[in-house]
Amino acid sequence: MVLPKDIGISSFESFVATVRVTLQNLHDPSALQTSPLVPLLVRDPVSGITGGVALRRILTDAIEAMRPSNDIPENDPEWRAYLLLKLRYLDRNNRYMVSQALAIAQASYYRLRREALTAVAAILWEQPARLQTETDTRVPLSGEERVGEVTQTILSAEQQSVDLAEILRGVIDTIRPLADLEGISLATRLVPSLVIPDIHPQALRHALIDMLLNGIEMLHTSAVEIQLDRDRFGALCRLLPQGSARPVDWAFDQERFSLCAQLVLAYGGTVEPCEVRDRTGVVLRVPLARGHTVLIVDDNDDDIRLFSLWLRAAGLSPSTARNHSELEEQLRGHSPDLILLDVYMPQWDGWAVLQSLRAHEETQKTPIVICSVLNRPKLALALGADRVLTKPVTEYGLMEVLQELLSLRGS
């Protein structure tokens, strides 16, 4: 390969390192667009497809090119490099989950990852033009791919407090011309204002548009009512047929609402069928207030991202501290309801952090859950931890412990 100047890649070794960093951002369109691999591997992309999207396809194709033939048993070692790349980068599992799936130790994981990255980089190094030619003939991204990209972008976006009623009125104004064109009457019954904290306004807007348009198509009726109300669980936006007649051939299709569901799931929301008296429709629910606050003290971005996703989906409010200064900032004038702490971090001593938290007046009684690859439960409990979880942690295991401790704290 002839390396262009001024892209920061001077050798095959630096190319491998760039491939590794780029694969870590495989589902982040903005990061892919600015990758130095774009000018190196993307040649004359198809009209309407960005360099980042084309690069994602190239990288995906390169990983799939490592897939062994089907006549080789899946427990054969020849599968391991491909499965590691697929599980880690295509399926977005963290390294603990990948190690568990492949039944290998963490040390073996890093060795195998290095070998796998070198192998996939060699494919890209030797055959960039062929991969791009194949990419150019393919159809645009599937709906599932687009949902994944949008969701990943929204999750990393800045959140703020928004008025759901105001956003919904804007959404109704947006879809009304289409409803008028198709002869569908839109009636509304909205509360004047419903403020939702810690959410991205565009995520909420796109979720509402997706829910309303798909719901109208699914209900097979010419007159619908859009309601906005609240109950003890949070805000709810309902789409119901006008009148009392149950729609003909009505069935809730969960797959149809995949974009809406993924957008609101990140904030503890849901989209599901509902019944109001004799009317059956669709409801989008979003918590009006975050539940308990959980501080994640960890320096691993994969674990932080995974834990934050699980916590938001459970209606909890996560915050993070990756180093000592961030921890001090998070605790300044504020005590979280629970702390998740990793004690095995290269830049600071988690055991010392645990002792410091227990010596700190505002966190003396705060529940602390140790989440670490180190399996030292007796030491953790002796130093003041309330529970100990060994990585890789499952969502069920984490939520079970958090529910128990937070319910005790609230009682």
Phi, psi and omega in degrees: 000135175270121184272122175296155178283158170064031174244002175080014179237115186245352183203172177296324180298316178290331176295317178300316179298322178292321177298318180298312181297319181293321178296328177296336179252026187301331183253018178245097186303320183293321179291321178297321183299329183261006181293141176294349177285340181300305179293340183276323188248336183268114180246115176050065181298156179299144178303133179091353179247123182287165177299325179295317178295316179298320179295321179300319179294319180299313180296319178297317179298321180295319177295315180295333178293342178274353182296125178294163179293155186293343180279356175268125181302144184292343176273002177287139180303340181296338181280341194297316182297315179297313183296323178298313180296319181295310182295319185284313190256320180282317183266354173063038171273151176280173188294331179292318179294321179295316179299319179294317181295324181269356180058049179232156177284164180299321178298319178292327179300312182295321178295315180293323179297318179299316179295318182293318179295322177296320180293316181288327176295325178296323177297314180292323182295319185276329191227047180298321184293319181294319180297319180292322179298317178295322181297321185296337183269359184272163179284164179299173182304144176288165178300322180295319178297317181295319178301316180297318181292315180297315181299315180298320179294316181296319183298330181267000183277159180290137182256159180202171175279135181226156177266108182299322181297318179295316180295319180296321178298320177295322178295318179297320176298326181289318185271348184298318178303321178292319178297317178298319180297325182264008176072032181252125181274130179250116172253150182230149171216094190240141170289153185298324185204141174214106183271130178244125180274157169055061177212154178271123186301323180290328175299315180294318181297312180295324178297317180293317178299314180298316181295315184289315181293316178292323179295319179297317178297321185285329184284340178053052179221156183264001180214122181232160176239132177254121182244144172231122184211186177219153171226191185290346181267341180148201179275146176220133177248117182254145169240117185230151172291143175287147182087190186251357184283133175287133182302148179284136177055037181280135175207135180280121181254102184299323182296327180299331184258024186298318179297312180301314183297318182290325179293316183276337179300324181298342181245019178081014181265171179216160168229130189201166176289156178215160175230129176235107187055244183257017180248137180244131182206213183232144179227138172251124181247139176221133179299139178280337178216143175295149176282216181300150177268136181234123179264123178263114178256099187199151179250008181259115185297325179299313181293320179300314181297317182292312180298319180298319179298313179298318182294316179297320180296335178268006179081013178265164183246103182274148168224165187227152172220114183264350180205178186296319182294321177293324178295316178299320180295319181293327184269354182289107178073013182209134177244120179292162179283338179201151180236130170260124188232127170267128183262355182244086182231139186292331187266343179205159187270110181295329177295319177295323177298316179300314179297321180294320179297321180286337177274343181282130186302319185283344181242011180302322184253006179288129177301134179236126178248122177278125175236103188207158173287339177286130180255079181232064185296324182294317178295317181299315181291324179294330180272000173114002177291150179270323179215161180228126175239135180263129177291144003285136181265138176270156179299317181298315181298318180293313183294326179297315180293316181296318180299318180296311184290321181289327176291324176293321180293325182277347184274000000 
